[in-house]
Amino acid sequence: MFMPMKKAMKIMRNLHLNYLWIVSVAVVLSIVTGLVYLIKNLIPKINILISDLKISKIKLEEDISKRKEIEDELKTLSLTDELTGLYNRRGFFNLAEQQLKLAKRAKEKVYMLYLDIDRFKEINDTFGHNEGDEALKDIAMVLRDSYRESDVIGRIGGDEFVVFPIGTNYETIKIVVDRLLGKIDIHNKKSNKSYKLSISIGVANYDPKKPCSLDELLNQADKLMYSQKKNKKKSLSLLSPTNQ
């Protein structure tokens, strides 16, 4: 008995569709299986790559951090006096110039102290250059103890120091100077060294109504300091090394 053509065609069409569906599923499964295999093999490599990237990032951050530390250290060294830890001439000038600009803008007077260790050459000649260095460090310590962190303190020459006491006016500048001299007296009383530290100070005033350069202000203070040194009635009393 023969099957009607129409029914046979329908069966054939259904079989064809089923075949296509089976083939499609097989293809999809094959692709998925391939992807799973690929991913399975790639995951360890990806993990290694991620790990390498993390290590590279850490090394890069460390390199950047070290470079910044070196740059900061070089910057500090370029602005700081190695012996005393105070600002050197370059560091002091940079900050002092800023203070003069601020004073000019605010139309405020500012004061500068220029000081020099009395008979410093005699300390070097009598007790040696190492002791001379100790005297410089002692003065630097007294200066730091006498003024605030906001004040600009520098060593700009052999035994020459400068101070920009921020916010000081005509009424308080004498107090500022007396405080420094008092701190030196206290240091001398506590010291067991065979000499006493003494300084000469010149105080110059920057007036925004009569502006001047930093060099001119330094020259004014320098002249006043040497005038005081010349006119001092008392000089530094030193004992010879044999009397120590």
C-alpha positions in Angstrom: 0.0 0.0 0.0 1.5 3.3 -1.1 1.6 6.4 1.1 0.0 9.5 -0.3 2.4 11.9 -1.9 1.3 14.8 0.2 1.8 12.9 3.5 5.2 11.6 2.3 6.3 15.2 1.5 5.2 16.4 4.9 7.2 13.6 6.6 10.2 14.3 4.5 10.0 18.0 5.4 9.7 17.3 9.1 12.7 14.9 8.9 14.6 17.6 7.1 13.8 20.2 9.7 14.7 17.8 12.5 18.0 17.1 10.7 18.7 20.8 10.4 17.9 21.3 14.1 20.1 18.4 15.1 22.9 19.7 12.9 22.5 23.2 14.4 22.6 21.8 17.9 25.6 19.8 17.1 27.3 22.8 15.6 26.4 24.9 18.6 27.6 22.2 21.0 30.8 21.9 19.0 31.4 25.7 19.2 30.6 25.7 22.9 32.8 22.8 23.6 35.6 24.5 21.6 35.1 27.7 23.5 35.1 25.9 26.9 38.3 24.2 25.9 39.8 27.5 24.7 38.7 29.3 27.8 39.9 26.5 30.0 43.4 26.7 28.4 43.4 30.5 28.3 42.4 31.1 32.0 45.8 30.1 33.4 47.5 32.2 30.8 45.1 35.1 31.6 45.8 34.7 35.3 49.6 34.8 34.6 49.1 37.9 32.5 47.0 39.6 35.2 49.6 38.6 37.8 52.4 40.0 35.6 50.5 43.2 35.1 50.0 43.5 38.8 53.7 43.0 39.4 54.5 45.5 36.7 52.1 48.0 38.2 53.7 47.5 41.7 57.2 47.9 40.3 56.1 51.0 38.4 54.6 52.5 41.5 57.7 51.6 43.4 59.9 53.2 40.7 57.8 56.3 40.7 57.9 56.5 44.5 61.6 56.0 44.6 62.1 58.6 41.9 59.9 61.1 43.8 61.9 60.4 47.0 65.2 61.0 45.1 63.7 64.2 43.6 62.5 65.4 47.0 65.9 64.6 48.5 67.7 66.4 45.8 65.4 69.4 46.1 65.9 69.4 49.9 69.7 69.1 49.5 69.7 72.0 46.9 67.8 74.3 49.4 69.3 73.1 52.7 72.6 73.7 54.4 74.2 70.3 54.9 75.9 71.2 58.2 73.2 73.0 60.1 70.0 71.8 58.4 68.9 75.4 57.9 68.0 76.9 54.5 71.1 77.6 52.5 71.6 80.8 50.5 69.5 79.6 47.6 66.7 78.2 49.9 66.6 81.4 51.9 66.5 83.7 48.9 63.6 81.7 47.4 61.5 82.0 50.5 62.6 85.6 51.4 61.7 86.8 47.9 58.2 85.4 48.4 57.9 87.2 51.8 58.9 90.5 50.2 56.3 90.1 47.5 53.6 89.3 50.1 54.7 92.3 52.2 54.5 94.6 49.2 51.1 93.3 48.2 49.7 93.6 51.8 51.5 97.0 52.2 53.1 95.7 55.5 56.6 96.3 56.9 58.8 93.3 57.5 62.1 92.9 59.4 65.2 90.9 58.6 67.8 89.8 61.2 71.4 89.4 59.9 73.7 87.9 62.4 77.3 86.8 62.6 79.2 84.8 65.3 81.7 86.9 67.2 85.3 85.9 66.8 84.4 82.8 64.9 87.9 82.7 63.4 89.4 82.5 66.8 87.2 79.5 67.7 88.5 77.8 64.6 92.1 78.7 65.1 92.1 77.9 68.9 90.0 74.8 69.0 90.0 73.5 65.4 87.6 73.5 62.5 85.6 70.6 64.0 84.8 72.7 67.0 84.0 75.6 64.6 81.4 73.4 62.9 80.0 72.5 66.3 79.6 76.3 67.1 77.7 76.7 63.8 75.4 73.8 64.6 74.9 75.2 68.1 73.8 78.6 66.8 71.5 76.9 64.3 69.9 74.9 67.1 69.4 78.1 69.2 67.9 79.8 66.2 65.4 77.0 65.6 64.6 77.0 69.3 64.0 80.8 69.3 61.7 81.1 66.3 58.7 79.4 64.8 58.6 76.9 61.9 56.9 79.6 59.8 59.9 81.9 60.2 62.5 81.7 57.5 65.9 80.9 58.9 69.0 80.4 56.8 72.8 80.2 56.8 74.0 82.2 53.8 77.7 82.2 54.5 80.5 80.8 56.7 79.2 82.1 60.0 76.5 84.4 58.7 72.8 83.7 59.4 69.6 85.5 58.5 66.1 85.3 59.9 62.8 86.5 58.5 60.5 86.5 61.5 57.1 86.4 59.9 54.5 88.9 61.2 56.9 90.9 63.3 56.3 94.7 63.6 58.1 97.6 65.1 56.7 96.9 68.6 57.8 93.2 68.6 61.1 93.2 66.8 63.0 94.1 70.0 61.3 91.2 71.8 62.3 88.9 68.9 66.0 89.9 69.2 66.0 89.8 73.0 64.5 86.3 72.9 67.4 85.1 70.7 70.0 86.7 72.9 68.4 85.2 76.0 68.4 81.7 74.4 72.1 82.1 73.6 72.8 83.0 77.3 70.9 79.9 78.4 72.9 77.8 76.0 76.2 79.2 77.3 75.2 78.4 80.9 74.4 74.8 80.0 77.4 74.3 77.8 80.6 72.8 79.3 82.7 74.2 76.4 85.7 76.4 77.0 84.2 79.3 75.1 81.0 81.2 75.0 79.0 81.9 72.0 78.2 85.5 71.1 76.6 87.1 68.1 76.3 90.5 66.5 73.0 91.4 64.9 71.8 93.9 62.3 68.1 94.5 61.8 66.9 95.9 58.5 63.3 97.0 57.8 61.5 96.6 54.5 59.0 99.4 53.9 56.5 98.9 51.1 56.3 102.7 50.7 60.1 102.6 49.9 60.5 99.2 48.3 63.9 97.7 47.9 65.4 94.4 46.6 66.3 91.5 48.8 70.0 92.2 48.1 69.6 95.8 49.2 67.8 94.7 52.4 70.6 92.2 53.1 73.3 94.9 52.6 71.5 97.2 55.0 71.3 94.5 57.7 74.9 93.5 57.0 76.2 97.1 57.5 74.2 97.4 60.8 75.5 94.1 62.0 79.2 95.0 61.3 78.6 98.4 63.0 77.4 96.7 66.1 80.3 94.2 66.0 82.8 97.1 65.7 81.3 99.1 68.6 80.9 96.2 71.0 82.5 96.8 74.3 82.7 93.2 75.3 84.3 90.5 73.1 84.2 86.8 73.2 86.2 85.3 76.1 88.2 82.2 75.1 90.3 79.8 77.0 93.2 78.1 75.3 93.0 74.3 74.8 95.7 73.9 77.6 93.3 75.4 80.1 90.4 73.0 79.3 
